[in-house]
Amino acid sequence: MTFADHARGAKRGRKLRVAEERLDVEGLAFRVLSSIAPASRHPAVVLVHGIGVSHRYLSRLHDELAASRTVVSVDLPGFGGLPKPSRDVDVETMAGALAQVLERLELGPVVLVGHSMGSQWVVEAAAQRPDLLRSVVAMGPVTDDRHRTVLRQTRALAMDTLLEPLAVNAIVLTDYLRCGIPWYLTQLRHMLAYPLEDRVAGLMVPLLIVRGGADPIAGLEWCRRLRDSAPRADLVQIPGQHHVAQHSAPRAVASAILTLAG
């Protein structure tokens, strides 16, 4: 078990049990961490991290959601200490492999949640395999068209780093070190090129967009355009929060997901 907040779950009278396994799909290594709620009639929720990081900054959200349903956090290839792929993996390829992971988990139609670049992977998975999803959630979606260069994206990230709690930065920066510069830059190139606003326009499942009200990376106007581009979409803001709202305000983010997407 790797979640640092198991102790908090126990203090609330509930021990969070997490099963960990590795799944290999077409030469790509995934880590799957599952909290199974056998008696729940609600759809399972699957959480996907963003560029450079891992399940660790999703752990508080995982814990909140696991109070009522099955929750799975997925570490993608090359992240969280997993082996780096021997080939380039663009958004479409990563999303296709993620969809195969969902199929192998046999959870039924799930609520698929992605943060930051994870929003691209989950939207693309929804576009490729809508039969596997009940809905899709994009938290702090990228890339805001104000930031579609390396310099502008780096500037927005630096601004957010100054605003986030120290605990968030500690998790993110240590995960960046595990990811390494070459793999990060490879994925950054794909992140900046992926046309998220075009892909949401063709979604066959409902979309929920969640952003921190003070997020400098996923701006309000950008999120509104994504909402308006999708056939069925809602937008929720978490007041006073920044890009990693799911860590600093997990209960509010969980409530939005369960109310509008789950």
C-alpha positions as CSV (number, residue, x, y, z in Angstrom):
1,M,0.0,0.0,0.0
2,T,1.5,3.3,-1.0
3,F,-1.1,6.0,-0.1
4,A,0.3,8.3,2.6
5,D,-3.1,9.1,3.9
6,H,-4.2,5.6,5.0
7,A,-3.9,6.8,8.6
8,R,-6.3,9.6,8.1
9,G,-8.9,7.1,6.7
10,A,-8.4,4.9,9.8
11,K,-8.9,7.9,12.1
12,R,-12.3,8.4,10.5
13,G,-13.2,4.8,11.4
14,R,-12.5,3.4,8.0
15,K,-9.3,1.6,7.0
16,L,-8.6,2.3,3.3
17,R,-7.5,-1.0,1.7
18,V,-5.5,-0.5,-1.5
19,A,-4.5,-3.4,-3.8
20,E,-1.6,-2.7,-6.1
21,E,-0.8,-4.5,-9.4
22,R,1.2,-3.9,-12.5
23,L,-0.4,-4.4,-15.9
24,D,1.6,-4.5,-19.2
25,V,-0.2,-3.4,-22.4
26,E,1.7,-3.6,-25.7
27,G,5.0,-3.1,-24.0
28,L,3.8,-0.3,-21.7
29,A,3.8,-0.7,-17.9
30,F,0.9,0.6,-15.9
31,R,0.5,0.6,-12.1
32,V,-3.0,0.1,-10.8
33,L,-4.0,0.9,-7.2
34,S,-7.6,-0.2,-6.4
35,S,-9.9,0.3,-3.4
36,I,-12.8,-2.1,-4.1
37,A,-16.3,-1.5,-2.7
38,P,-18.1,-4.7,-3.5
39,A,-21.5,-3.7,-2.2
40,S,-21.6,-0.3,-4.0
41,R,-24.1,0.2,-6.8
42,H,-22.3,3.4,-8.0
43,P,-20.0,3.4,-11.0
44,A,-16.3,3.0,-10.3
45,V,-14.1,6.1,-10.5
46,V,-10.7,5.8,-12.2
47,L,-8.1,8.6,-11.5
48,V,-5.3,9.5,-13.9
49,H,-2.4,11.9,-13.0
50,G,-0.9,14.6,-15.2
51,I,2.5,15.1,-16.8
52,G,5.6,14.3,-14.7
53,V,3.7,13.1,-11.6
54,S,1.9,10.0,-10.2
55,H,-1.0,8.8,-8.1
56,R,0.5,10.4,-5.0
57,Y,-1.1,13.8,-5.5
58,L,-4.4,12.1,-6.2
59,S,-4.4,10.1,-3.0
60,R,-6.6,12.5,-1.0
61,L,-9.2,12.5,-3.7
62,H,-9.0,8.7,-4.0
63,D,-9.7,8.5,-0.2
64,E,-12.7,10.8,-0.4
65,L,-14.3,8.9,-3.3
66,A,-13.5,5.5,-1.8
67,A,-16.0,6.2,1.0
68,S,-18.8,5.3,-1.3
69,R,-17.6,3.4,-4.3
70,T,-14.7,1.5,-6.0
71,V,-11.8,3.8,-6.9
72,V,-8.8,3.0,-9.0
73,S,-5.7,5.2,-9.4
74,V,-3.5,4.6,-12.4
75,D,0.2,5.4,-12.9
76,L,1.0,5.7,-16.6
77,P,4.2,4.4,-18.3
78,G,7.3,6.3,-17.5
79,F,5.8,8.0,-14.5
80,G,5.9,7.2,-10.8
81,G,9.0,5.1,-11.1
82,L,7.6,2.9,-13.9
83,P,9.9,1.9,-16.8
84,K,10.2,4.5,-19.5
85,P,8.8,3.2,-22.9
86,S,11.4,2.3,-25.5
87,R,9.4,4.2,-28.1
88,D,7.7,7.6,-28.4
89,V,4.1,7.5,-27.0
90,D,1.8,10.3,-28.1
91,V,-1.6,11.2,-26.5
92,E,-3.5,8.9,-28.8
93,T,-1.3,5.9,-28.1
94,M,-1.3,6.4,-24.4
95,A,-5.0,6.8,-24.3
96,G,-5.5,3.6,-26.3
97,A,-3.4,1.6,-23.9
98,L,-5.2,3.2,-21.0
99,A,-8.5,2.1,-22.5
100,Q,-7.1,-1.5,-22.7
101,V,-6.3,-1.3,-19.0
102,L,-9.9,-0.3,-18.2
103,E,-11.2,-3.2,-20.3
104,R,-9.0,-5.6,-18.4
105,L,-10.1,-4.3,-15.1
106,E,-13.7,-5.2,-16.0
107,L,-15.3,-2.5,-13.8
108,G,-18.2,-1.8,-16.1
109,P,-18.7,1.8,-17.5
110,V,-16.5,4.0,-15.2
111,V,-16.2,7.7,-14.4
112,L,-12.7,8.5,-15.9
113,V,-11.0,11.4,-14.2
114,G,-7.8,13.1,-15.4
115,H,-5.8,16.0,-14.0
116,S,-3.8,18.5,-16.1
117,M,-2.3,16.5,-19.0
118,G,-4.3,13.6,-17.6
119,S,-7.4,15.4,-19.0
120,Q,-6.0,14.9,-22.5
121,W,-5.4,11.2,-21.9
122,V,-8.9,10.6,-20.5
123,V,-10.7,12.7,-23.1
124,E,-8.9,10.8,-25.8
125,A,-9.7,7.5,-24.2
126,A,-13.4,8.6,-24.1
127,A,-13.2,9.5,-27.7
128,Q,-11.7,6.1,-28.7
129,R,-13.8,3.9,-26.4
130,P,-17.0,5.6,-25.2
131,D,-18.4,2.1,-24.4
132,L,-16.1,1.8,-21.4
133,L,-17.2,5.1,-19.8
134,R,-20.2,6.6,-18.0
135,S,-18.6,10.1,-18.1
136,V,-15.3,11.8,-18.2
137,V,-13.9,14.5,-15.9
138,A,-11.2,17.0,-16.8
139,M,-9.6,18.7,-13.8
140,G,-7.4,21.7,-14.6
141,P,-7.4,20.8,-18.3
142,V,-4.5,21.7,-20.6
143,T,-3.4,23.2,-22.7
144,D,-5.0,26.6,-22.4
145,D,-4.4,28.4,-25.7
146,R,-2.7,31.3,-23.8
147,H,0.1,28.9,-22.9
148,R,0.8,26.8,-26.0
149,T,4.6,27.3,-26.0
150,V,7.2,25.8,-23.7
151,L,8.0,29.3,-22.3
152,R,4.5,30.3,-21.6
153,Q,3.5,26.9,-20.1
154,T,6.7,27.0,-17.9
155,R,5.8,30.5,-16.7
156,A,2.2,29.4,-15.8
157,L,3.6,26.4,-14.0
158,A,6.1,28.5,-12.1
159,M,3.3,30.9,-11.0
160,D,1.2,28.0,-9.8
161,T,4.1,26.5,-7.8
162,L,4.4,29.8,-5.9
163,L,0.7,29.6,-5.0
164,E,0.4,25.9,-4.0
165,P,0.9,24.6,-0.5
166,L,4.3,23.3,0.4
167,A,3.0,19.7,0.7
168,V,1.7,19.8,-2.9
169,N,5.0,21.1,-4.2
170,A,7.0,18.5,-2.3
171,I,4.9,15.7,-4.0
172,V,5.1,17.2,-7.5
173,L,8.8,18.0,-7.4
174,T,9.9,14.6,-6.2
175,D,7.7,13.0,-8.8
176,Y,9.3,15.2,-11.5
177,L,12.7,13.9,-10.4
178,R,11.5,10.3,-10.8
179,C,10.1,11.1,-14.2
180,G,13.3,12.7,-15.5
181,I,13.8,15.5,-18.0
182,P,13.9,13.5,-21.3
183,W,10.5,11.7,-20.7
184,Y,8.9,14.9,-19.4
185,L,10.0,16.9,-22.4
186,T,8.8,14.2,-24.8
187,Q,5.4,14.3,-23.2
188,L,5.4,18.1,-23.0
189,R,5.7,18.2,-26.8
190,H,2.6,16.0,-27.2
191,M,0.7,18.0,-24.5
192,L,1.3,21.3,-26.3
193,A,0.2,19.9,-29.6
194,Y,-2.9,18.0,-28.6
195,P,-6.2,19.8,-29.7
196,L,-8.3,19.2,-26.6
197,E,-11.0,21.6,-27.7
198,D,-11.5,19.7,-30.9
199,R,-11.6,16.3,-29.3
200,V,-14.2,17.3,-26.6
201,A,-16.5,18.4,-29.5
202,G,-17.0,14.8,-30.6
203,L,-17.5,13.2,-27.2
204,M,-20.4,10.7,-26.8
205,V,-20.3,10.7,-23.0
206,P,-20.9,13.7,-20.6
207,L,-17.9,15.8,-19.7
208,L,-17.3,17.6,-16.4
209,I,-14.7,20.3,-16.2
210,V,-13.3,21.1,-12.7
211,R,-10.9,24.0,-12.1
212,G,-9.5,25.8,-9.1
213,G,-11.0,29.3,-9.0
214,A,-7.4,30.7,-9.0
215,D,-5.8,28.3,-11.3
216,P,-3.2,30.1,-13.5
217,I,-2.7,27.1,-15.8
218,A,-6.3,26.3,-16.8
219,G,-7.9,29.7,-17.2
220,L,-11.6,30.3,-16.8
221,E,-12.2,31.4,-20.4
222,W,-10.4,28.4,-21.7
223,C,-12.5,26.1,-19.5
224,R,-15.7,27.8,-20.6
225,R,-14.7,27.3,-24.2
226,L,-14.2,23.6,-23.6
227,R,-17.5,23.3,-21.9
228,D,-19.3,25.1,-24.7
229,S,-17.5,22.9,-27.3
230,A,-18.7,19.6,-25.9
231,P,-22.2,18.2,-26.6
232,R,-22.9,17.6,-22.9
233,A,-20.8,19.4,-20.3
234,D,-20.7,21.1,-17.0
235,L,-18.0,23.4,-15.4
236,V,-17.4,23.6,-11.7
237,Q,-14.9,26.0,-10.0
238,I,-13.4,25.3,-6.6
239,P,-13.2,28.8,-5.0
240,G,-9.7,29.9,-3.8
241,Q,-7.9,26.8,-5.1
242,H,-5.1,26.5,-7.7
243,H,-4.1,23.9,-10.2
244,V,-3.8,21.0,-7.8
245,A,-7.2,21.5,-6.2
246,Q,-7.8,17.8,-5.8
247,H,-5.1,17.7,-3.1
248,S,-5.8,21.0,-1.3
249,A,-9.6,20.7,-1.5
250,P,-10.3,16.9,-2.0
251,R,-13.8,17.0,-0.5
252,A,-15.0,19.8,-2.7
253,V,-13.6,18.1,-5.8
254,A,-15.0,14.7,-4.8
255,S,-18.4,16.3,-4.2
256,A,-18.4,17.9,-7.7
257,I,-17.5,14.5,-9.3
258,L,-20.1,12.5,-7.4
259,T,-22.8,15.1,-8.0
260,L,-22.3,15.8,-11.7
261,A,-20.4,12.9,-13.1
262,G,-21.0,9.9,-10.9
